[in-house]
Amino acid sequence: MTSKDNEIMICRCEDVTKADILQCIADGYHTLDEIKRVTRAGMGPCQGRTCRQLIAAELAKHYGVSMEDVLMTTFRPPVKPISLGALADAYETRKDWSLE
């Protein structure tokens, strides 16, 4: 792999390069979740919409398995970005709810 390949940006949101991902794999990380926790790839504003597939491809290539065999990351709500205004509106319309 050339030094130019090392500079390929895998996760633009968290500035994670291909070299970072390959280093994680070399360090023994086997899943997307492990790599996500170490590098923060997939934790940015896009929630991994781009980088998740790229990391899965690197894992599949390294371990000689299909993309379907690579375990996908866990998703935690909200899975789509939500504005604070939408949350505030929801709170205002239901402020009679008990928080007990």
All heavy atoms as an XYZ file, in Angstrom:
776
protein
N       0.852     -1.174      0.000
C       0.000      0.000      0.000
C       0.897      1.237      0.000
O       1.841      1.327      0.764
C      -0.903     -0.033      1.228
C      -1.827      1.131      1.287
S      -3.201      0.959      2.454
C      -2.387      0.834      3.999
N       0.563      2.186     -0.842
C       1.368      3.405     -0.932
C       0.983      4.377      0.174
O      -0.055      4.241      0.806
C       1.150      4.097     -2.297
O      -0.193      4.581     -2.360
C       1.412      3.151     -3.446
N       1.849      5.360      0.394
C       1.550      6.357      1.431
C       0.308      7.156      1.064
O      -0.423      7.617      1.936
C       2.740      7.281      1.644
O       2.994      8.029      0.478
N       0.047      7.289     -0.229
C      -1.169      7.983     -0.684
C      -2.411      7.197     -0.251
O      -3.411      7.777      0.142
C      -1.139      8.144     -2.200
C      -2.129      9.130     -2.703
C      -1.368     10.306     -3.250
C      -2.322     11.268     -3.885
N      -2.097     12.614     -3.429
N      -2.342      5.859     -0.322
C      -3.460      5.020      0.129
C      -3.717      5.198      1.619
O      -4.854      5.143      2.068
C      -3.178      3.536     -0.154
C      -3.267      3.186     -1.623
O      -3.896      3.943     -2.390
O      -2.698      2.151     -2.007
N      -2.649      5.392      2.383
C      -2.791      5.583      3.827
C      -3.590      6.836      4.164
O      -4.198      6.926      5.214
C      -1.423      5.686      4.503
C      -0.738      4.352      4.607
O      -1.377      3.325      4.636
N       0.577      4.386      4.646
N      -3.565      7.811      3.259
C      -4.227      9.086      3.501
C      -5.698      9.081      3.091
O      -6.396     10.073      3.318
C      -3.494     10.193      2.760
C      -2.063     10.378      3.235
C      -1.267     11.330      2.362
O      -1.875     12.021      1.517
O      -0.048     11.379      2.517
N      -6.186      7.992      2.522
C      -7.588      7.931      2.103
C      -8.467      8.102      3.339
O      -8.313      7.401      4.332
C      -7.899      6.594      1.395
C      -7.148      6.523      0.071
C      -9.398      6.425      1.184
C      -7.242      5.171     -0.618
N      -9.381      9.057      3.257
C     -10.273      9.337      4.378
C     -11.437      8.358      4.340
O     -12.204      8.317      3.395
C     -10.779     10.782      4.294
C     -11.416     11.273      5.539
S     -10.350     11.345      6.999
C      -9.047     12.423      6.511
N     -11.549      7.551      5.379
C     -12.648      6.580      5.486
C     -13.846      7.236      6.166
O     -14.972      7.120      5.708
C     -12.200      5.327      6.270
C     -11.072      4.591      5.551
C     -13.383      4.411      6.537
C     -11.466      3.923      4.258
N     -13.609      7.921      7.266
C     -14.678      8.604      8.005
C     -14.361     10.095      8.038
O     -13.499     10.530      8.801
C     -14.798      8.041      9.424
S     -16.059      8.869     10.425
N     -15.054     10.851      7.203
C     -14.822     12.293      7.142
C     -15.293     13.005      8.400
O     -14.709     13.998      8.806
C     -15.525     12.885      5.922
C     -14.833     12.517      4.634
C     -15.573     13.043      3.450
N     -16.384     11.926      2.958
C     -17.461     12.042      2.241
N     -17.906     13.223      1.902
N     -18.115     10.986      1.840
N     -16.344     12.492      9.012
C     -16.879     13.151     10.210
C     -15.880     13.138     11.371
O     -15.797     14.090     12.136
C     -18.168     12.469     10.658
S     -19.514     12.543      9.466
N     -15.144     12.030     11.507
C     -14.234     11.863     12.640
C     -12.759     11.822     12.216
O     -11.897     11.477     13.010
C     -14.588     10.593     13.413
C     -15.978     10.622     14.038
C     -16.119     11.689     15.123
O     -15.128     11.998     15.805
O     -17.252     12.203     15.273
N     -12.474     12.168     10.951
C     -11.100     12.211     10.431
C     -10.345     10.904     10.631
O      -9.216     10.879     11.127
C     -10.298     13.350     11.065
C     -10.832     14.724     10.676
O     -11.305     14.867      9.531
O     -10.778     15.639     11.504
N     -10.950      9.803     10.240
C     -10.321      8.486     10.358
C      -9.879      8.050      8.966
O     -10.678      8.009      8.028
C     -11.296      7.448     10.964
C     -10.641      6.081     11.052
C     -11.774      7.907     12.331
N      -8.583      7.723      8.839
C      -8.028      7.337      7.552
C      -8.029      5.811      7.377
O      -8.229      5.069      8.335
C      -6.580      7.840      7.412
O      -5.781      7.194      8.399
C      -6.496      9.358      7.549
N      -7.740      5.412      6.156
C      -7.616      3.981      5.871
C      -6.489      3.377      6.698
O      -6.604      2.256      7.204
C      -7.376      3.760      4.379
C      -7.321      2.307      3.977
C      -7.209      2.159      2.471
C      -7.179      0.698      2.067
N      -7.146      0.547      0.599
N      -5.416      4.125      6.866
C      -4.292      3.647      7.682
C      -4.733      3.390      9.122
O      -4.314      2.405      9.736
C      -3.144      4.653      7.649
N      -5.604      4.251      9.654
C      -6.116      4.054     11.017
C      -6.905      2.752     11.111
O      -6.757      1.994     12.075
C      -7.022      5.217     11.433
C      -6.303      6.549     11.513
O      -5.094      6.562     11.844
O      -6.953      7.579     11.239
N      -7.740      2.491     10.108
C      -8.560      1.275     10.097
C      -7.665      0.043      9.981
O      -7.833     -0.933     10.718
C      -9.585      1.311      8.945
C     -10.523      2.513      9.090
C     -10.356      0.000      8.853
C     -11.280      2.606     10.392
N      -6.698      0.085      9.066
C      -5.797     -1.057      8.881
C      -4.959     -1.310     10.128
O      -4.672     -2.463     10.460
C      -4.921     -0.844      7.647
C      -5.674     -0.820      6.314
C      -4.713     -0.520      5.163
C      -6.426     -2.109      6.079
N      -4.601     -0.253     10.840
C      -3.848     -0.419     12.087
C      -4.709     -1.109     13.138
O      -4.239     -1.981     13.864
C      -3.339      0.930     12.608
C      -2.466      0.802     13.840
C      -1.215     -0.030     13.585
O      -0.459      0.246     12.666
N      -1.006     -1.060     14.398
N      -5.976     -0.741     13.207
C      -6.894     -1.410     14.147
C      -7.003     -2.895     13.827
O      -6.975     -3.734     14.732
C      -8.285     -0.773     14.082
S      -8.401      0.804     14.917
N      -7.129     -3.212     12.547
C      -7.229     -4.616     12.144
C      -5.940     -5.349     12.510
O      -5.976     -6.457     13.046
C      -7.553     -4.731     10.642
C      -8.962     -4.179     10.373
C      -7.441     -6.173     10.170
C      -9.295     -4.016      8.891
N      -4.796     -4.709     12.266
C      -3.506     -5.311     12.613
C      -3.365     -5.493     14.129
O      -2.720     -6.442     14.585
C      -2.365     -4.444     12.075
N      -4.005     -4.611     14.896
C      -3.962     -4.700     16.359
C      -4.914     -5.754     16.906
O      -4.973     -5.965     18.122
C      -4.288     -3.341     16.989
C      -3.169     -2.325     16.794
O      -2.029     -2.726     16.443
O      -3.441     -1.124     16.986
N      -5.695     -6.390     16.023
C      -6.551     -7.490     16.454
C      -8.024     -7.183     16.607
O      -8.779     -8.015     17.113
N      -8.457     -6.017     16.186
C      -9.882     -5.711     16.243
C     -10.582     -6.428     15.089
O     -10.137     -6.349     13.950
C     -10.115     -4.196     16.196
C      -9.538     -3.498     17.406
C      -8.321     -2.828     17.327
C     -10.189     -3.558     18.626
C      -7.776     -2.210     18.445
C      -9.647     -2.933     19.751
C      -8.447     -2.268     19.646
O      -7.914     -1.670     20.762
N     -11.687     -7.128     15.395
C     -12.338     -7.992     14.414
C     -13.686     -7.495     13.922
O     -14.204     -8.007     12.945
C     -12.551     -9.392     14.998
C     -11.284    -10.092     15.329
N     -10.737    -10.059     16.591
C     -10.452    -10.816     14.563
C      -9.610    -10.754     16.586
N      -9.412    -11.223     15.374
N     -14.302     -6.548     14.620
C     -15.653     -6.131     14.263
C     -15.740     -4.626     14.044
O     -14.884     -3.867     14.509
C     -16.669     -6.507     15.364
O     -16.393     -5.724     16.533
C     -16.624     -7.994     15.690
N     -16.811     -4.238     13.364
C     -17.069     -2.814     13.165
C     -17.261     -2.100     14.499
O     -16.788     -0.978     14.677
C     -18.324     -2.629     12.306
C     -18.135     -2.815     10.808
C     -19.474     -3.016     10.130
C     -17.430     -1.629     10.227
N     -17.960     -2.739     15.430
C     -18.183     -2.109     16.733
C     -16.870     -1.839     17.464
O     -16.705     -0.784     18.073
C     -19.085     -2.970     17.619
C     -20.552     -2.634     17.458
O     -20.862     -1.483     17.066
O     -21.386     -3.511     17.713
N     -15.939     -2.782     17.411
C     -14.647     -2.575     18.072
C     -13.914     -1.397     17.441
O     -13.381     -0.531     18.149
C     -13.794     -3.832     17.966
C     -14.293     -4.990     18.784
C     -13.523     -6.280     18.517
O     -13.017     -6.488     17.395
O     -13.455     -7.082     19.458
N     -13.880     -1.365     16.115
C     -13.188     -0.279     15.414
C     -13.889      1.052     15.672
O     -13.240      2.080     15.870
C     -13.075     -0.600     13.906
C     -12.114     -1.784     13.724
C     -12.604      0.617     13.122
C     -12.032     -2.321     12.318
N     -15.202      1.036     15.718
C     -15.986      2.239     16.006
C     -15.626      2.794     17.380
O     -15.427      3.999     17.542
C     -17.470      1.881     15.943
C     -18.424      2.986     16.280
C     -19.847      2.445     16.170
C     -20.863      3.410     16.683
N     -22.226      2.885     16.581
N     -15.504      1.931     18.357
C     -15.193      2.384     19.720
C     -13.771      2.933     19.855
O     -13.516      3.834     20.629
C     -15.430      1.257     20.709
C     -16.906      1.015     20.933
C     -17.164     -0.107     21.933
N     -18.579     -0.249     22.177
C     -19.385     -1.038     21.475
N     -18.914     -1.747     20.470
N     -20.674     -1.117     21.758
N     -12.849      2.373     19.088
C     -11.455      2.802     19.173
C     -11.200      4.082     18.381
O     -10.484      4.968     18.832
C     -10.515      1.668     18.690
C      -9.086      2.143     18.561
C     -10.598      0.490     19.629
N     -11.818      4.190     17.203
C     -11.523      5.315     16.313
C     -12.596      6.393     16.265
O     -12.350      7.470     15.756
C     -11.338      4.821     14.864
O     -12.575      4.301     14.384
C     -10.230      3.798     14.758
N     -13.802      6.091     16.751
C     -14.988      6.945     16.654
C     -15.561      6.980     15.238
O     -16.485      7.739     14.959
C     -14.730      8.367     17.158
C     -14.469      8.435     18.640
C     -14.557      9.846     19.190
N     -15.686     10.635     18.714
C     -16.925     10.582     19.204
N     -17.206      9.756     20.175
N     -17.872     11.358     18.727
N     -15.045      6.180     14.320
C     -15.607      6.116     12.966
C     -17.059      5.661     13.069
O     -17.361      4.672     13.713
C     -14.808      5.143     12.103
N     -17.950      6.397     12.451
C     -19.366      6.073     12.509
C     -20.110      6.767     13.631
O     -21.307      6.566     13.802
N     -19.415      7.594     14.399
C     -20.065      8.281     15.516
C     -20.302      9.765     15.223
O     -20.769     10.499     16.085
C     -19.227      8.155     16.784
C     -19.134      6.749     17.293
S     -18.053      6.692     18.715
C     -18.918      5.524     19.739
N     -19.988     10.186     14.025
C     -20.164     11.586     13.654
C     -21.594     11.893     13.230
O     -22.493     11.062     13.379
N     -21.796     13.075     12.683
C     -23.138     13.499     12.285
C     -23.836     12.567     11.283
O     -25.045     12.444     11.308
C     -22.922     14.880     11.662
C     -21.640     15.356     12.246
C     -20.816     14.133     12.503
N     -23.074     11.895     10.425
C     -23.720     11.026      9.425
C     -24.057      9.649      9.995
O     -24.717      8.851      9.333
C     -22.857     10.898      8.178
S     -21.577      9.648      8.268
N     -23.599      9.357     11.230
C     -23.876      8.082     11.893
C     -23.401      6.867     11.090
O     -24.027      5.823     11.088
C     -25.365      7.961     12.216
C     -25.857      8.971     13.227
C     -25.257      8.716     14.598
O     -25.533      7.707     15.204
N     -24.436      9.636     15.076
N     -22.294      7.026     10.369
C     -21.700      5.897      9.663
C     -22.327      5.558      8.319
O     -22.083      4.483      7.786
N     -23.108      6.455      7.769
C     -23.770      6.147      6.494
C     -22.775      5.852      5.373
O     -23.084      5.106      4.465
C     -24.697      7.289      6.090
C     -25.953      7.321      6.918
C     -26.927      8.377      6.401
N     -28.026      8.513      7.322
C     -28.072      9.384      8.316
N     -27.058     10.213      8.507
N     -29.101      9.441      9.119
N     -21.614      6.450      5.434
C     -20.588      6.213      4.414
C     -19.512      5.263      4.908
O     -19.213      4.263      4.271
C     -19.924      7.544      3.999
O     -20.920      8.433      3.534
C     -18.889      7.322      2.912
N     -18.942      5.542      6.045
C     -17.767      4.801      6.507
C     -18.073      3.372      6.939
O     -17.209      2.507      6.858
C     -17.061      5.556      7.620
S     -18.033      5.810      9.112
N     -19.274      3.106      7.386
C     -19.612      1.752      7.852
C     -19.344      0.722      6.753
O     -18.738     -0.316      6.997
C     -21.074      1.723      8.305
C     -21.519      0.403      8.835
C     -22.933      0.432      9.400
N     -23.910      0.992      8.490
C     -24.625      2.100      8.728
N     -24.481      2.772      9.847
N     -25.497      2.535      7.857
N     -19.760      1.015      5.528
C     -19.552      0.086      4.420
C     -18.066     -0.021      4.047
O     -17.589     -1.097      3.695
C     -20.367      0.527      3.201
C     -21.861      0.439      3.406
C     -22.323     -0.990      3.637
O     -21.834     -1.930      3.036
N     -23.281     -1.145      4.534
N     -17.351      1.090      4.127
C     -15.928      1.076      3.787
C     -15.122      0.258      4.803
O     -14.228     -0.505      4.424
C     -15.391      2.511      3.713
C     -16.003      3.389      2.626
C     -15.546      4.832      2.782
C     -15.680      2.853      1.250
N     -15.442      0.398      6.061
C     -14.754     -0.375      7.101
C     -15.102     -1.855      6.963
O     -14.231     -2.724      7.080
C     -15.096      0.154      8.502
C     -14.604      1.597      8.659
C     -14.483     -0.733      9.587
C     -15.138      2.315      9.875
N     -16.373     -2.139      6.700
C     -16.796     -3.531      6.507
C     -16.051     -4.156      5.337
O     -15.647     -5.321      5.401
C     -18.305     -3.607      6.293
N     -15.830     -3.395      4.283
C     -15.099     -3.905      3.115
C     -13.656     -4.241      3.485
O     -13.118     -5.266      3.048
C     -15.135     -2.887      1.986
N     -13.030     -3.399      4.301
C     -11.650     -3.669      4.730
C     -11.588     -4.916      5.617
O     -10.677     -5.730      5.490
C     -11.055     -2.462      5.455
C     -10.772     -1.270      4.561
C      -9.788     -1.587      3.433
O      -8.854     -2.383      3.631
O      -9.971     -1.009      2.346
N     -12.552     -5.065      6.517
C     -12.597     -6.257      7.366
C     -12.813     -7.515      6.529
O     -12.135     -8.525      6.732
C     -13.708     -6.126      8.413
C     -13.412     -5.194      9.586
C     -14.687     -4.860     10.346
C     -12.380     -5.807     10.511
N     -13.751     -7.455      5.589
C     -14.039     -8.606      4.734
C     -12.807     -8.989      3.915
O     -12.471    -10.174      3.803
C     -15.220     -8.294      3.807
N     -12.134     -7.990      3.379
C     -10.927     -8.239      2.580
C      -9.828     -8.872      3.438
O      -9.217     -9.866      3.046
C     -10.441     -6.914      1.978
C      -9.212     -7.012      1.135
C      -8.874     -5.627      0.592
C      -7.508     -5.609     -0.032
N      -7.143     -4.241     -0.475
N      -9.617     -8.332      4.620
C      -8.543     -8.829      5.491
C      -8.798    -10.263      5.950
O      -7.886    -11.089      5.970
C      -8.364     -7.918      6.699
C      -7.294     -8.373      7.633
N      -5.959     -8.124      7.385
C      -7.346     -9.080      8.778
C      -5.238     -8.663      8.360
N      -6.056     -9.249      9.221
N     -10.045    -10.550      6.355
C     -10.369    -11.867      6.903
C     -10.849    -12.866      5.853
O     -11.131    -14.016      6.188
C     -11.388    -11.736      8.038
C     -10.784    -11.054      9.245
C     -11.154     -9.769      9.598
C      -9.806    -11.689     10.007
C     -10.576     -9.132     10.693
C      -9.226    -11.062     11.094
C      -9.613     -9.788     11.432
O      -9.029     -9.168     12.507
N     -10.936    -12.437      4.597
C     -11.323    -13.336      3.518
C     -12.754    -13.838      3.632
O     -13.030    -14.999      3.335
N     -13.648    -12.963      4.072
C     -15.062    -13.317      4.183
C     -15.885    -12.353      3.331
O     -15.387    -11.333      2.865
C     -15.552    -13.271      5.655
C     -14.806    -14.282      6.509
C     -15.416    -11.876      6.237
N     -17.154    -12.682      3.146
C     -18.022    -11.794      2.371
C     -18.469    -10.625      3.245
O     -18.415    -10.696      4.476
C     -19.241    -12.552      1.856
O     -20.085    -12.885      2.934
N     -18.931     -9.579      2.597
C     -19.436     -8.412      3.326
C     -20.604     -8.802      4.231
O     -20.763     -8.246      5.308
C     -19.896     -7.326      2.347
C     -18.776     -6.601      1.641
S     -18.077     -5.298      2.644
C     -19.394     -4.115      2.596
N     -21.411     -9.763      3.796
C     -22.556    -10.200      4.601
C     -22.121    -10.862      5.903
O     -22.876    -10.897      6.868
C     -23.444    -11.158      3.803
C     -24.177    -10.511      2.641
C     -23.288    -10.311      1.411
O     -22.352    -11.107      1.195
O     -23.520     -9.337      0.687
N     -20.909    -11.408      5.914
C     -20.406    -12.081      7.105
C     -19.800    -11.124      8.136
O     -19.496    -11.534      9.254
C     -19.367    -13.138      6.731
C     -19.978    -14.311      5.996
O     -21.184    -14.574      6.204
O     -19.261    -14.955      5.212
N     -19.619     -9.873      7.740
C     -19.081     -8.876      8.662
C     -20.253     -8.335      9.477
O     -21.250     -7.881      8.933
C     -18.378     -7.730      7.902
C     -17.925     -6.643      8.863
C     -17.195     -8.260      7.097
N     -20.148     -8.433     10.798
C     -21.230     -7.967     11.659
C     -21.356     -6.455     11.597
O     -20.369     -5.732     11.742
C     -20.978     -8.396     13.107
C     -20.978     -9.892     13.366
C     -20.588    -10.165     14.814
C     -22.340    -10.484     13.057
N     -22.565     -5.992     11.381
C     -22.815     -4.548     11.331
C     -22.842     -3.981     12.750
O     -23.086     -4.692     13.716
C     -24.139     -4.252     10.626
C     -24.030     -4.369      9.126
S     -22.880     -3.115      8.496
C     -22.265     -3.930      7.054
N     -22.617     -2.680     12.835
C     -22.580     -2.007     14.127
C     -23.969     -1.931     14.742
O     -24.973     -2.068     14.054
C     -22.047     -0.571     13.981
O     -22.874      0.141     13.055
C     -20.620     -0.553     13.493
N     -23.998     -1.696     16.029
C     -25.274     -1.503     16.701
C     -25.741     -0.073     16.483
O     -24.931      0.848     16.376
C     -25.144     -1.766     18.211
O     -24.099     -0.941     18.725
C     -24.821     -3.211     18.502
N     -27.031      0.097     16.398
C     -27.606      1.422     16.216
C     -28.332      1.809     17.499
O     -29.032      0.998     18.088
C     -28.594      1.432     15.043
C     -27.927      1.185     13.731
C     -27.910     -0.083     13.175
C     -27.315      2.217     13.051
C     -27.292     -0.313     11.970
C     -26.689      1.987     11.840
C     -26.675      0.725     11.298
N     -28.134      3.033     17.900
C     -28.800      3.533     19.096
C     -29.622      4.750     18.712
O     -29.157      5.586     17.958
C     -27.760      3.902     20.146
C     -27.026      2.677     20.651
C     -25.971      3.055     21.677
N     -25.257      1.877     22.102
C     -24.115      1.468     21.546
N     -23.574      2.142     20.575
N     -23.522      0.375     21.990
N     -30.826      4.860     19.265
C     -31.673      6.005     18.927
C     -30.987      7.303     19.306
O     -30.288      7.335     20.308
C     -32.927      5.796     19.750
C     -32.875      4.386     20.209
C     -31.451      3.936     20.171
N     -31.189      8.396     18.612
C     -31.893      8.452     17.342
C     -30.998      7.993     16.206
O     -29.824      8.335     16.183
C     -32.259      9.929     17.183
C     -31.193     10.663     17.931
C     -30.777      9.740     19.065
N     -31.549      7.208     15.314
C     -30.766      6.718     14.190
C     -30.741      7.733     13.065
O     -29.982      7.597     12.126
C     -31.258      5.354     13.662
C     -31.013      4.276     14.687
C     -32.718      5.393     13.272
N     -31.583      8.741     13.159
C     -31.558      9.872     12.231
C     -31.327     11.129     13.058
O     -31.813     11.219     14.191
C     -32.886      9.994     11.486
C     -33.126      8.898     10.489
C     -34.384      9.175      9.708
C     -34.573      8.104      8.652
N     -35.759      8.346      7.848
N     -30.595     12.083     12.503
C     -30.389     13.324     13.249
C     -31.727     13.979     13.586
O     -32.663     13.946     12.794
C     -29.582     14.196     12.290
C     -28.953     13.247     11.330
C     -29.904     12.087     11.214
N     -31.825     14.551     14.767
C     -33.036     15.245     15.193
C     -32.625     16.580     15.800
O     -31.629     16.665     16.516
C     -33.849     14.384     16.193
C     -35.169     15.054     16.532
C     -33.053     14.074     17.420
C     -36.135     14.163     17.286
N     -33.367     17.602     15.478
C     -33.015     18.931     15.975
C     -33.456     19.088     17.422
O     -34.416     18.454     17.876
C     -33.678     20.013     15.117
O     -35.075     20.033     15.347
N     -32.756     19.947     18.133
C     -33.142     20.222     19.510
C     -34.514     20.890     19.552
O     -35.275     20.694     20.496
C     -32.091     21.094     20.191
C     -30.764     20.395     20.483
C     -29.770     21.376     21.076
C     -30.969     19.233     21.416
N     -34.828     21.655     18.510
C     -36.141     22.292     18.438
C     -37.262     21.267     18.402
O     -38.302     21.445     19.044
N     -37.068     20.175     17.668
C     -38.083     19.116     17.603
C     -38.258     18.472     18.966
O     -39.379     18.172     19.381
C     -37.697     18.075     16.561
N     -37.153     18.273     19.677
C     -37.249     17.710     21.030
C     -37.951     18.678     21.979
O     -38.779     18.277     22.796
C     -35.864     17.361     21.570
C     -35.151     16.206     20.873
C     -33.723     16.091     21.388
C     -35.898     14.908     21.050
N     -37.635     19.976     21.855
C     -38.266     20.975     22.707
C     -39.760     21.047     22.434
O     -40.567     21.150     23.359
C     -37.613     22.340     22.497
N     -40.136     20.988     21.154
C     -41.561     21.001     20.798
C     -42.271     19.795     21.385
O     -43.384     19.910     21.904
C     -41.749     21.025     19.276
C     -41.336     22.353     18.656
O     -41.207     23.350     19.398
O     -41.136     22.379     17.423
N     -41.650     18.643     21.310
C     -42.250     17.434     21.867
C     -42.408     17.569     23.374
O     -43.426     17.167     23.943
C     -41.399     16.211     21.527
N     -41.433     18.160     24.020
C     -41.508     18.365     25.465
C     -42.646     19.318     25.815
O     -43.422     19.067     26.736
C     -40.177     18.899     25.993
C     -40.226     19.249     27.455
C     -40.173     18.258     28.414
C     -40.347     20.567     27.870
C     -40.233     18.564     29.767
C     -40.409     20.884     29.218
C     -40.356     19.887     30.160
O     -40.423     20.185     31.483
N     -42.751     20.419     25.064
C     -43.787     21.417     25.344
C     -45.189     20.840     25.176
O     -46.088     21.157     25.945
C     -43.615     22.641     24.437
C     -42.483     23.548     24.848
C     -42.661     24.119     26.239
O     -43.774     24.565     26.591
O     -41.677     24.125     27.005
N     -45.390     19.991     24.179
C     -46.723     19.437     23.954
C     -47.068     18.360     24.982
O     -48.227     18.027     25.152
C     -46.859     18.842     22.543
O     -45.882     17.829     22.360
C     -46.717     19.922     21.489
N     -46.070     17.846     25.678
C     -46.325     16.781     26.652
C     -45.775     17.127     28.035
O     -45.385     16.267     28.785
C     -45.698     15.483     26.158
C     -46.380     14.976     24.924
C     -45.777     13.651     24.505
N     -46.522     13.064     23.434
C     -46.271     13.245     22.145
N     -45.281     14.006     21.786
N     -47.003     12.660     21.228
N     -45.735     18.420     28.354
C     -45.127     18.809     29.626
C     -45.949     18.397     30.833
O     -45.472     18.467     31.954
C     -44.815     20.295     29.663
C     -45.995     21.214     29.543
C     -45.496     22.640     29.520
C     -46.641     23.588     29.183
N     -46.157     24.935     29.060
N     -47.169     17.900     30.597
C     -47.957     17.401     31.701
C     -47.579     15.973     32.066
O     -48.083     15.417     33.038
C     -49.453     17.493     31.373
C     -49.822     16.684     30.147
O     -48.992     16.555     29.233
O     -50.961     16.186     30.109
N     -46.685     15.358     31.295
C     -46.226     14.003     31.593
C     -45.419     14.016     32.884
O     -44.608     14.896     33.140
C     -45.326     13.464     30.491
C     -46.031     13.034     29.256
C     -47.326     13.267     28.900
C     -45.471     12.287     28.183
N     -47.608     12.721     27.689
C     -46.473     12.109     27.210
C     -44.222     11.765     27.938
C     -46.275     11.433     26.047
C     -44.005     11.079     26.765
C     -45.033     10.922     25.834
N     -45.592     13.020     33.657
C     -44.821     12.883     34.887
C     -43.475     12.242     34.557
O     -43.411     11.294     33.791
C     -45.569     12.010     35.885
O     -44.765     11.780     37.007
N     -42.414     12.747     35.111
C     -41.079     12.208     34.874
C     -40.676     11.234     35.975
O     -39.529     10.900     36.151
C     -40.042     13.325     34.771
C     -40.255     14.281     33.607
C     -39.208     15.397     33.661
C     -40.163     13.559     32.281
N     -41.635     10.762     36.729
C     -41.334      9.844     37.837
C     -41.014      8.477     37.343
O     -41.500      7.908     36.481
C     -42.512      9.791     38.799
C     -42.758     11.148     39.425
C     -44.039     11.148     40.250
O     -44.607     10.088     40.536
O     -44.468     12.235     40.600
